[in-house]
Amino acid sequence: MQQGRAIRFVQAREVTIAEWNRCHADGACALRLKPPPGGEAAEWPATGLNWLDVNEYLVWINRVSRHSFRLPTAREWYAMAEPVLPETPDPIFTDPSLSWASDYLLEDRTERRLRPSGSWSMTKEGIADLNGSVWEWTQDCYIDGSGTERMPQCPAYIVGGEHEAVIPFLVRDPARGGCAVGAPPPHLGMRLVTEHPLPG
């Protein structure tokens, strides 16, 4: 993916449990994650992550790697996912005050069960699972329903998935009522981006 004066590289799959646990083993990530029974840590996406967890991983990966990694912006996430996301259905209610009801009545179009990495669609650029059951954190803070911006302290962030959702920064399990805007996603994970300036 190329934009402006940089070449942008996106992880083909979400950060896996095995990748996450290297951060934990190094003492940089507090959580230790386990794959489903009988599963291999390298084959499953790391989920159950809140914004603070994600940033522990980012600090660690940027310290131990040769590249500078970050989360995608919401705009970047939806641009790369657009080819594999389903078309947005027409709302059930046209009254803006009932948009929440449309969201809940139209939810569950995606299977909620967690699957191994690579189980969902792949874009022509080779990016997998953007339409899966893991919603991915972006770096964009959600401000009062009027848009997004980056700020040092933010109560809730946009996560990318089949539909846009806004999640409070401490939430690891949005199914327990943690979704600030929209129907709650089934799982929360992450995918990283790195970029290099073009020569000249």
C-alpha positions as CSV (number, residue, x, y, z in Angstrom):
1,M,0.0,0.0,0.0
2,Q,1.5,3.3,-1.1
3,Q,0.3,6.8,0.0
4,G,2.0,10.2,-0.3
5,R,5.8,10.1,0.2
6,A,6.0,6.7,2.0
7,I,5.6,3.0,1.3
8,R,3.2,1.6,3.8
9,F,3.4,-2.1,4.9
10,V,0.5,-3.8,6.7
11,Q,0.7,-7.1,8.5
12,A,-0.9,-9.8,6.4
13,R,-2.6,-11.1,9.5
14,E,-3.4,-9.9,13.0
15,V,-0.8,-10.2,15.7
16,T,-0.9,-13.8,16.9
17,I,-0.9,-15.3,20.4
18,A,2.6,-16.5,19.8
19,E,3.8,-13.1,18.8
20,W,2.0,-11.5,21.8
21,N,3.5,-14.0,24.3
22,R,7.0,-13.1,23.2
23,C,6.3,-9.6,24.5
24,H,4.9,-11.2,27.7
25,A,8.0,-13.4,28.1
26,D,10.2,-10.4,27.7
27,G,8.4,-8.7,30.6
28,A,6.9,-6.0,28.5
29,C,3.2,-7.2,28.2
30,A,1.3,-8.0,31.4
31,L,-1.2,-10.4,29.8
32,R,-0.2,-14.0,28.9
33,L,-2.6,-15.4,26.3
34,K,-3.6,-19.0,25.7
35,P,-4.9,-20.5,22.4
36,P,-8.1,-22.5,22.5
37,P,-7.7,-26.1,23.7
38,G,-5.7,-28.1,21.2
39,G,-4.8,-25.0,19.2
40,E,-1.3,-23.7,18.4
41,A,-0.4,-20.2,19.6
42,A,1.1,-19.3,16.2
43,E,-2.2,-20.1,14.5
44,W,-4.6,-17.9,16.5
45,P,-5.0,-14.1,16.7
46,A,-4.3,-12.4,20.0
47,T,-7.6,-11.2,21.3
48,G,-9.1,-9.8,24.5
49,L,-6.8,-6.8,24.3
50,N,-7.6,-3.3,25.4
51,W,-6.0,0.0,24.3
52,L,-3.4,-0.2,27.2
53,D,-2.5,-3.8,26.3
54,V,-2.0,-2.8,22.7
55,N,0.3,0.1,23.6
56,E,2.4,-2.2,25.8
57,Y,3.0,-4.3,22.7
58,L,3.7,-1.3,20.5
59,V,6.3,0.0,22.9
60,W,8.0,-3.4,23.0
61,I,7.9,-4.2,19.3
62,N,9.4,-0.8,18.5
63,R,12.2,-1.4,21.0
64,V,13.2,-4.9,19.8
65,S,12.6,-4.5,16.0
66,R,14.3,-2.7,13.2
67,H,11.2,-0.8,12.1
68,S,8.8,1.7,13.7
69,F,5.4,0.1,14.0
70,R,2.0,1.8,14.7
71,L,-1.7,1.1,14.5
72,P,-3.5,2.1,11.3
73,T,-5.8,5.1,11.3
74,A,-9.5,4.3,10.9
75,R,-9.4,5.7,7.4
76,E,-6.4,3.5,6.5
77,W,-8.1,0.4,8.0
78,Y,-11.4,0.9,6.1
79,A,-9.6,1.7,2.9
80,M,-7.7,-1.6,3.0
81,A,-10.7,-3.6,4.2
82,E,-13.3,-2.1,1.7
83,P,-12.8,-4.8,-0.9
84,V,-13.8,-7.6,1.5
85,L,-16.4,-6.0,3.7
86,P,-20.1,-6.6,3.0
87,E,-22.2,-3.8,1.7
88,T,-23.8,-1.8,4.4
89,P,-27.5,-2.6,4.5
90,D,-30.1,0.1,4.4
91,P,-31.1,1.2,7.9
92,I,-34.3,-0.2,9.3
93,F,-35.2,3.1,10.8
94,T,-34.7,6.5,9.1
95,D,-35.0,8.5,12.3
96,P,-31.4,9.3,13.5
97,S,-32.5,8.9,17.1
98,L,-33.2,5.2,16.4
99,S,-29.9,4.4,14.6
100,W,-28.9,2.3,17.7
101,A,-31.9,0.1,17.1
102,S,-30.9,-0.5,13.4
103,D,-27.4,-1.4,14.6
104,Y,-28.7,-4.0,17.0
105,L,-31.2,-5.5,14.6
106,L,-28.7,-5.8,11.8
107,E,-25.8,-7.1,13.9
108,D,-24.5,-10.7,13.9
109,R,-23.9,-10.7,10.1
110,T,-20.4,-12.0,10.9
111,E,-19.9,-15.3,12.7
112,R,-18.9,-14.4,16.2
113,R,-16.8,-17.6,16.9
114,L,-13.0,-17.0,16.9
115,R,-11.2,-18.8,14.1
116,P,-7.5,-19.5,13.4
117,S,-5.6,-16.8,11.5
118,G,-6.2,-16.9,7.7
119,S,-9.7,-18.3,8.0
120,W,-11.5,-15.3,6.4
121,S,-11.2,-13.5,3.1
122,M,-7.9,-12.1,1.7
123,T,-7.5,-8.9,-0.3
124,K,-5.7,-8.9,-3.6
125,E,-2.8,-7.3,-1.7
126,G,-2.6,-10.4,0.5
127,I,-4.1,-8.9,3.7
128,A,-6.2,-11.5,5.5
129,D,-9.1,-11.6,8.0
130,L,-10.2,-8.0,7.7
131,N,-13.8,-9.3,7.5
132,G,-13.5,-11.8,10.3
133,S,-14.8,-11.9,13.9
134,V,-11.8,-9.8,15.3
135,W,-12.3,-6.1,15.4
136,E,-9.0,-4.3,15.3
137,W,-7.9,-1.2,17.3
138,T,-7.0,1.9,15.3
139,Q,-5.1,4.9,16.5
140,D,-8.1,7.3,16.1
141,C,-9.9,8.7,19.2
142,Y,-13.7,9.1,18.9
143,I,-14.8,12.6,19.9
144,D,-18.5,13.3,20.9
145,G,-19.9,11.6,17.8
146,S,-18.6,14.4,15.6
147,G,-15.5,12.8,14.2
148,T,-12.0,11.5,15.1
149,E,-8.7,13.0,16.1
150,R,-5.5,12.0,17.9
151,M,-5.1,13.2,21.4
152,P,-2.9,12.2,24.4
153,Q,-5.7,11.0,26.6
154,C,-8.8,9.5,25.0
155,P,-11.8,7.7,26.5
156,A,-12.7,5.6,23.5
157,Y,-11.2,4.6,20.2
158,I,-12.5,3.4,16.8
159,V,-12.0,-0.2,16.1
160,G,-12.2,-1.6,12.5
161,G,-14.5,-4.5,11.6
162,E,-17.6,-5.4,9.7
163,H,-19.2,-2.3,11.1
164,E,-17.4,0.6,12.7
165,A,-17.5,0.5,16.5
166,V,-16.2,2.7,19.3
167,I,-14.6,1.0,22.3
168,P,-13.6,2.5,25.7
169,F,-9.9,2.2,26.2
170,L,-10.1,-0.2,29.2
171,V,-12.5,-2.7,27.6
172,R,-11.1,-6.2,26.7
173,D,-14.5,-7.9,26.1
174,P,-17.0,-5.6,24.4
175,A,-19.7,-8.3,24.6
176,R,-20.1,-7.4,28.3
177,G,-21.5,-3.9,27.5
178,G,-18.3,-2.1,26.6
179,C,-19.2,-0.8,23.2
180,A,-19.6,3.0,23.3
181,V,-21.1,3.3,19.8
182,G,-22.7,0.6,17.6
183,A,-23.3,-3.1,18.1
184,P,-20.5,-4.7,20.2
185,P,-17.8,-6.6,18.3
186,P,-17.2,-10.2,19.3
187,H,-13.3,-10.0,19.8
188,L,-10.7,-7.2,20.0
189,G,-7.2,-7.6,18.5
190,M,-4.6,-5.7,16.5
191,R,-2.7,-5.4,13.2
192,L,0.3,-3.2,12.8
193,V,1.5,-0.9,10.1
194,T,5.1,0.3,9.3
195,E,6.3,2.7,6.6
196,H,9.4,3.9,4.9
197,P,10.0,7.2,3.1
198,L,10.4,6.9,-0.7
199,P,13.9,7.7,-1.9
200,G,14.6,11.1,-3.4
